[in-house]
Amino acid sequence: MIITNTYILDTLNNLLSVESLPLVKEKVNELVSSLESAEASDIDEDCSPLNDNIFFPETSYIKNELKQISETQTLERTKYYIQRLVKGLSEIRTGKINDLNLNRWKEYDDLITDSLWVMNKRDKSGAHNGNYWGNFIPQIPNQLLRRFTKQNDWVLDPFLGSGTTLIECKRLGRNGIGVELLPEVSGLAEENINREKNLTDSSVITKIINGDSTKLNYKEAINELGIKSVQFLIMHPPYWDIIKFSEDENDLCNAKSIEDFLELLGSVIDKTYSILDKNRFFALVIGDKYSKGEWIPLGFYSMQKALEKGYKLKSVIVKNFDETKGKRNQKELWRYRALVGGFYVFKHEYIFLFKKE
Ligand SMILES: C[S@@+](CC[C@H](N)C(=O)[O-])C[C@H]1O[C@@H](n2cnc3c(N)ncnc32)[C@H](O)[C@@H]1O
């Protein structure tokens, strides 16, 4: 038997006029059985869509909803759930800043909504690879882009590194601009991004600017692309001098003092603020550092810079942190040092999420 969207929706709509709870449940159970017995290939994904926006049937979603319907105790509640499923299958309700279908919000169970992110495995699919020392795991931009951007939106990453953000942008159908100081790293990012596929039907523009993000004229740069603003900002700057990316004096890792580092980062926050649309988001990914026996709360100092600019803080996310390659080889040594020195070994970094209002 071929099961189409139309068949499921017709059956559900007919049930809305049935006034007997046992009969409704019987019909719902029949529908569950036919879904279960139908081979996955029998579910017709394209046939008879009710409108262009319709989702193709995903049996696990429908089956779960139908099970909930068949376990409900009152006719009124049963019909409420049937109506909800009809909506979920036939209407798309999205918000202003992403493409999530809120009528089917339960399906996005891989989207994190808690402030503690524990991610143990780096996504190495497609063009992603962990080869660039100091890159972030792709799940960070993936989570953020899906929640805070729509397809065809423009995303700016002023510390592009090996291109992780723009790889995700391309995959998700978002346009991306990345700024990277070091020519060889910009080249690496370009290679990586070129290897990625755009998995959507939106055409995507990816622009890599080899330059200093503290000095760039952002308005001019985006005007050249024919746009006046961007819809999402993501920054993953050096965590001051923790990793020496280069000897270049404009590299944030070479800032002479914490004050200098914060001034440079502050200037990027300042310059990019004006090109971000109102009611849109900015994510800052950064960790703390240890120096001369003291924990330096680099993350919170940097957060303060964004607050001073006028951003509204929406979340402080704590993400677990895999040891850097250097520290991994010295795990025991760091543990010993921690025990002797009265401190804890870093295992987390922050994602500060701000909104421009
Ligand atoms: C933490 S890494 C970003 C890694 C990136 N998220 C990724 O996944 O590959 C920081 C990057 O900022 C770059 N950088 C440092 N100072 C910069 C500046 N003034 N302008 C532009 N890029 C800069 C470094 O070369 C480095 O590649």
The ligand as an SDF file (V2000), in Angstrom:
LIG
                    3D

 27 29  0  0  0  0  0  0  0  0999 V2000
   40.7520   30.5860   17.2490 C   0  0  0  0  0  0  0  0  0  0  0  0
   41.1980   30.7680   15.5850 S   0  0  0  0  0  0  0  0  0  0  0  0
   39.6890   30.6030   14.7220 C   0  0  0  0  0  0  0  0  0  0  0  0
   39.4680   29.1940   14.2880 C   0  0  0  0  0  0  0  0  0  0  0  0
   38.2200   28.9840   13.4780 C   0  0  0  0  0  0  0  0  0  0  0  0
   37.0190   29.1380   14.2620 N   0  0  0  0  0  0  0  0  0  0  0  0
   38.2350   27.5900   12.8780 C   0  0  0  0  0  0  0  0  0  0  0  0
   37.3690   26.7900   13.1850 O   0  0  0  0  0  0  0  0  0  0  0  0
   39.1720   27.2940   12.1180 O   0  0  0  0  0  0  0  0  0  0  0  0
   41.5410   32.4660   15.4750 C   0  0  0  0  0  0  0  0  0  0  0  0
   41.9940   32.9280   14.1050 C   0  0  0  0  0  0  0  0  0  0  0  0
   42.0420   34.3560   14.1050 O   0  0  0  0  0  0  0  0  0  0  0  0
   43.0980   34.7670   13.2620 C   0  0  0  0  0  0  0  0  0  0  0  0
   43.4460   36.1580   13.6240 N   0  0  0  0  0  0  0  0  0  0  0  0
   44.1770   36.6050   14.6590 C   0  0  0  0  0  0  0  0  0  0  0  0
   44.2510   37.9530   14.6400 N   0  0  0  0  0  0  0  0  0  0  0  0
   43.5170   38.3650   13.5790 C   0  0  0  0  0  0  0  0  0  0  0  0
   43.2180   39.6420   13.0260 C   0  0  0  0  0  0  0  0  0  0  0  0
   43.6840   40.7790   13.5790 N   0  0  0  0  0  0  0  0  0  0  0  0
   42.4240   39.6880   11.9260 N   0  0  0  0  0  0  0  0  0  0  0  0
   41.9430   38.5570   11.3460 C   0  0  0  0  0  0  0  0  0  0  0  0
   42.2270   37.3150   11.8240 N   0  0  0  0  0  0  0  0  0  0  0  0
   42.9940   37.2210   12.9270 C   0  0  0  0  0  0  0  0  0  0  0  0
   44.1920   33.7490   13.5340 C   0  0  0  0  0  0  0  0  0  0  0  0
   45.1040   33.6910   12.4540 O   0  0  0  0  0  0  0  0  0  0  0  0
   43.3800   32.4560   13.6920 C   0  0  0  0  0  0  0  0  0  0  0  0
   43.3020   31.7710   12.4850 O   0  0  0  0  0  0  0  0  0  0  0  0
  1  2  1  0
  2  3  1  0
  2 10  1  0
  3  4  1  0
  4  5  1  0
  5  6  1  0
  5  7  1  0
  7  8  2  0
  7  9  1  0
 10 11  1  0
 11 12  1  0
 11 26  1  0
 12 13  1  0
 13 14  1  0
 13 24  1  0
 14 15  1  0
 14 23  1  0
 15 16  2  0
 16 17  1  0
 17 18  1  0
 17 23  2  0
 18 19  1  0
 18 20  2  0
 20 21  1  0
 21 22  2  0
 22 23  1  0
 24 25  1  0
 24 26  1  0
 26 27  1  0
M  CHG  2   2   1   9  -1
M  END
$$$$
